[in-house]
Amino acid sequence: RWVNVLESFGYGGRLARGRTYARGGAVVSLEIGRGNATARVQGSRPSPYTVRLSMPPLKDEQWDRAIDAMAEQAIVSAKLLAGEMPLEIEEAFAAAEVPLFPRSARDLATTCSCPDPANPCKHIAAVYYLLGERFDSDPFLLLQLRGRDKEQLIAALRARRAESAADLELPDEPIVERAPALAELLAAFDTRAEPLGAIAPQIAPPDPA
């Protein structure tokens, strides 16, 4: 999916060259962080070139919407809480109107220390391709690139579940006063509740209607 998105930006030819580089082991190292990735790619020179990629992390408000959407889908939240990446994850992001993948080439900023002025050069393309392989083996790395790692996502989902469980708790039962037993009332059966002086009779003619 990652490679397909990049190909939609017109990187098809460059990615093909990058694939050859990546499969040949040219990418010496690759580190993925929050909103960025750094790699060292061996080229024609003795020292590897440095490739840097950055993609803006999602804002907290966007993550809140995405996590709410994940929590609402039982299959998605169950798999994520089990440490698995569900196939429906992109649908959850789409339902929240939050982009999981870059929407255009402008969402990606890349640099390479090689002398090739083209962007992406074959070294950047190799990193693009290797990123796709890393996401395939560990899809949570894509979420990390978007700003939240696996542990943060699972913790947020657990918090949402706890909030939902609290909302579903039954309200406290109303307090019902105990009615006195009949034996307790027999002693006061002939006793007036109010003195006679407190009783004010009201006499009025009947309504002829």
C-alpha positions in Angstrom: 0.0 0.0 0.0 2.9 2.4 0.8 4.6 1.7 -2.5 1.3 2.2 -4.4 0.8 5.5 -2.7 4.3 6.7 -3.8 3.8 5.4 -7.3 0.6 7.6 -7.5 2.9 10.6 -7.0 4.8 9.7 -10.3 7.7 8.0 -8.6 7.3 4.7 -10.5 10.5 4.8 -12.5 12.6 6.0 -9.6 11.1 3.4 -7.2 12.1 0.7 -9.6 15.7 1.8 -9.4 15.4 2.1 -5.7 14.0 -1.4 -5.4 17.1 -2.8 -7.1 19.3 -0.8 -4.7 17.3 -1.9 -1.6 17.3 -5.6 -2.7 21.1 -5.4 -3.3 21.6 -4.4 0.4 22.6 -0.8 -0.3 20.6 0.5 2.6 23.1 0.1 5.4 20.8 1.3 8.2 17.3 2.7 8.7 15.9 4.3 11.8 12.2 5.3 12.0 11.2 7.9 14.6 8.2 10.2 15.2 7.6 12.0 12.0 11.0 11.1 10.5 13.3 8.4 9.2 17.1 8.4 8.8 19.0 6.0 6.6 22.5 5.4 5.3 22.7 4.1 1.8 25.8 2.8 0.1 26.5 4.4 -3.3 29.4 4.6 -5.7 31.5 6.4 -3.1 33.3 4.7 -0.2 31.2 6.4 2.5 27.4 5.8 2.5 25.1 8.7 1.7 22.7 10.0 4.4 19.1 10.1 3.5 16.6 11.9 5.7 12.8 11.7 5.4 10.2 13.7 7.3 6.4 13.5 7.3 4.4 15.7 9.6 3.0 13.8 12.6 -0.7 13.8 13.0 -2.0 16.4 15.5 -3.4 15.3 18.8 -6.9 16.2 17.7 -6.5 14.0 14.7 -5.2 11.1 16.7 -8.2 11.5 19.1 -10.6 11.2 16.2 -8.7 8.2 14.8 -8.6 6.4 18.1 -12.3 7.1 18.7 -13.0 5.5 15.3 -10.8 2.5 16.1 -12.6 2.0 19.4 -16.0 2.1 17.8 -15.0 -0.9 15.5 -14.9 -4.0 17.7 -12.7 -6.0 15.3 -10.2 -3.2 14.9 -9.9 -2.4 18.6 -9.7 -6.1 19.6 -6.9 -6.9 17.2 -5.0 -3.8 18.2 -5.3 -4.5 21.9 -4.0 -8.0 21.1 -0.9 -6.4 19.4 -2.1 -7.2 15.9 -2.6 -4.7 13.0 -6.1 -5.2 11.5 -6.6 -5.0 7.8 -9.4 -2.5 8.4 -7.1 0.1 10.0 -7.1 2.4 7.0 -10.9 2.3 7.0 -10.9 3.5 10.6 -8.7 6.4 9.7 -10.8 7.2 6.7 -14.0 7.2 8.9 -12.3 9.7 11.2 -11.2 11.8 8.1 -7.6 11.4 9.1 -4.9 10.5 6.6 -2.9 7.4 7.4 -0.8 7.6 4.3 0.7 10.8 2.7 -1.9 12.4 0.4 0.6 14.1 -1.9 4.3 14.4 -2.5 4.2 17.6 -0.5 3.6 15.6 2.6 7.1 14.1 2.3 10.3 16.0 2.7 13.4 14.2 1.7 17.1 15.0 1.4 20.2 12.9 0.3 23.8 13.8 0.7 24.6 12.4 -2.8 25.3 14.9 -5.7 22.2 13.8 -7.7 19.9 16.8 -7.8 16.8 14.7 -8.6 14.4 14.1 -5.8 13.8 11.3 -5.2 17.2 10.1 -6.2 17.9 6.3 -6.3 19.1 6.4 -2.7 15.9 8.1 -1.5 13.9 5.7 -3.6 15.7 2.7 -2.0 14.7 4.0 1.4 11.1 4.5 0.2 11.1 0.8 -0.9 12.7 -0.4 2.3 10.2 1.5 4.4 7.5 -0.4 2.6 9.1 -3.7 3.6 9.5 -2.5 7.2 5.8 -1.5 7.3 4.9 -4.8 5.9 6.7 -6.7 8.6 5.7 -4.3 11.4 2.7 -2.1 10.4 2.9 -0.2 13.7 6.0 1.5 12.4 3.8 3.5 10.0 1.8 4.7 13.0 5.0 5.6 14.7 6.0 7.6 11.7 2.6 9.3 12.0 3.4 10.2 15.6 2.2 7.4 18.0 4.0 4.2 18.7 2.4 0.8 19.5 2.4 1.3 23.3 0.8 4.7 23.1 -1.9 3.5 20.8 -2.8 0.5 22.9 -2.8 2.6 26.1 -5.2 5.2 24.4 -7.5 2.4 23.3 -7.6 0.9 26.8 -8.5 4.3 28.2 -11.3 4.6 25.7 -12.7 1.2 26.7 -12.5 2.2 30.4 -14.5 5.3 29.7 -17.1 3.4 27.7 -17.4 0.8 30.6 -17.9 3.7 33.1 -20.6 5.2 30.9 -22.5 1.9 30.8 -22.5 1.4 34.6 -26.1 1.2 36.0 -27.1 4.1 38.2 -27.4 3.6 42.0 -30.7 2.1 43.1 -33.0 4.6 44.8 -33.2 4.4 48.6 -36.6 3.0 49.6 -37.8 3.7 53.1 -39.0 0.6 55.0 -42.7 0.6 55.8 -43.5 -0.2 59.4 -44.7 -3.6 60.2 -48.5 -4.1 61.0 -47.7 -5.1 64.7 -46.0 -1.7 65.1 -49.1 0.2 64.0 -51.7 -1.7 66.2 -50.8 0.3 69.3 -51.6 3.6 67.7 -54.6 2.4 65.7 -57.1 4.6 67.7 -54.8 7.6 68.0 -55.5 10.7 66.0 -52.6 11.9 63.9 -53.5 15.5 64.6 -55.3 17.2 67.6 -59.0 18.1 66.9 -58.2 21.8 67.1 -56.0 21.5 64.1 -58.8 20.2 61.9 -60.5 23.0 60.0 -63.7 21.7 58.3 -64.8 23.5 55.2 -68.5 23.6 54.5 -69.7 24.9 51.1 -72.9 24.5 49.1 -72.7 21.8 46.4 -72.1 22.8 42.9 -75.4 22.6 41.0 -73.6 21.9 37.8 
